[in-house]
Amino acid sequence: MEKIRRLESSESINDIIKISEINNSTFDHFIPLFVRQALASSGEVFVSEEGGSLRGLYIYDPIEETGTCFTNSTSTAKNFYSLGLGAEFFSEIKFKEGAKIEKINYLNISSYENSLSIKNPVEILNSSKIYDIIKFLKKAYHKVNEKWVAVAMETGEKCFCCKVDNHIVGMGWISPFMNLARLHSLYVEPEYRYISIGKDLLISRLYYAAHSGINKVISEIPEQSIYSQRIATGQGFRNDGFIYNYLRTESDNNRA
């Protein structure tokens, strides 16, 4: 019988590496990084086991009320969902209707030949700008795990931004991990969209990856974000799968 237990911060990361080896997820390479960041920023990590074998992993952020499961089993994904945690549940497995879809895109960076040709100045913010970063993230996403920002920087993530009159108007992150990188959390303030800020943040991060020994870059883009999809495709990205975002309803929580 499949059982779910919470992973304590004192436990070995080796179990997590084993999960990444059997999961066949696009994000397998990043799972150890995700777990380290979660445990260091008040997140919760759950593992599913059956007969001594690991079936999957679920990472939950109680501050942002979002969770992501990593498994190749539909039943395991459903079991994690039944924990009833948070408002949003992400999974690469489609196990019920009504999910928002994000396309997982990839780019073999070795074939990326573009020069750093951008219209807007882009800079990489360091830890001395954490207050400004958190302020912008709260404006963009409302619920933000402030501890994660410091942990992300400590674990090698880079925060790129565009400013207007010394005010951050666009931001995007890159998570380099060994020879791969993940682009995430791109946001541009509505009044500054369609003037190439999003594109410039993308190109700048790709340029950084290409000059940092990265072989492949992945990024998730909501299916309805046609403009962002078009820009990514123009830079050479190709679709590599989907991730499903299940928005939990009050009735879901009552059944859990």
DRENKEMAR-302042 format. One record per residue (C-alpha): z, x, y; residue in one letter. Coordinates in steps of 0.5 Angstrom, whole numbers, plus 500, padded with zeros to 3 digits. Example, Ala and Ser with C-alpha at 12.3 -4.5 7.8 and 13.67 -1.06 7.14 Angstrom:
<recs>
516525491A/514527498S/
</recs>
This chain:
<recs>
500500500M/498503507E/504504511K/504506519I/509511522R/511514528R/509521529L/515525532E/514531537S/517536533S/512535527E/507539525S/500539528I/497540521N/497533519D/493531525I/488536523I/487533516K/486527520I/480530524S/477533518E/477526514I/475521520N/468522521N/469520528S/465523534T/472525537F/475529531D/474535535H/479533540F/484529536I/489535536P/488536544L/489528545F/495528540V/498534544R/497531551Q/500524548A/506527546L/507531552A/506525557S/511520554S/505517549G/506515542E/502517536V/502513530F/499515523V/497511517S/498513510E/497510503E/499514497G/500520500G/493520504S/492520511L/488514513R/488514521G/491516527L/493511533Y/495514540I/498509545Y/500510552D/505505554P/504507562I/497505562E/498500556E/492503552T/491505545G/485509541T/485509534C/481514530F/479512523T/473510518N/477504515S/476497518T/483495515S/487501518T/484499525A/486492524K/493495522N/493499528F/491493532Y/496489529S/502493532L/501489538G/501495543L/498494550G/493491553A/487495551E/485497544F/479502543F/476503536S/469506534E/470501528I/468493530K/472489527F/472483531K/468479536E/469480544G/469487545A/467491551K/462496548I/461503551E/456508549K/458515546I/453520549N/452527547Y/448533550L/446540547N/448544553I/444550550S/438546552S/441544559Y/436548564E/438545571N/440549576S/446547580L/442543585S/447537588I/447533595K/454533596N/459539596P/464539589V/470542588E/475543582I/482541584L/488545582N/495543580S/497544587S/493538589K/496533583I/499529589Y/492527591D/489527584I/494522582I/494518589K/486517587F/487515580L/492510582K/487507587K/481507582A/485505575Y/492502578H/496504572K/496512571V/501516567N/502521572E/505526567K/498526564W/495529570V/500535569A/499536562V/491535562A/491541567M/496545563E/491544557T/485546560G/482540563E/478541570K/478536575C/472535579F/472532586C/467530592C/471529599K/469526605V/473528611D/477531607N/479525603H/477524596I/472519594V/469521587G/472524581M/471526574G/474530569W/472535563I/476537557S/473543554P/476545547F/473551544M/466550544N/465543545L/467539552A/468531553R/466528560L/471523562H/474518568S/468519573L/470514579Y/467513585V/469509591E/465503592P/463504599E/460511597Y/456509591R/449510590Y/449517595I/448521589S/456523588I/457520581G/450524579K/453531583D/460530579L/456530573L/451535574I/457540577S/461539570R/455540566L/453546570Y/461548569Y/460547561A/453551561A/457557564H/463556559S/461557552G/460550551I/455548546N/455540546K/458535551V/460528550I/461522554S/463515554E/459510559I/460502559P/454499556E/454495563Q/453501567S/446501567I/446506573Y/450511570S/447510563Q/440512567R/443518570I/446521564A/439520560T/436523566G/440529565Q/438529557G/444525554F/442521548R/446516544N/451518539D/454512537G/459506540F/466505542I/469498542Y/474496547N/478490545Y/482487551L/488484548R/490476550T/497473550E/495469543S/494476540D/500479542N/504472539N/500473533R/502481532A/
</recs>
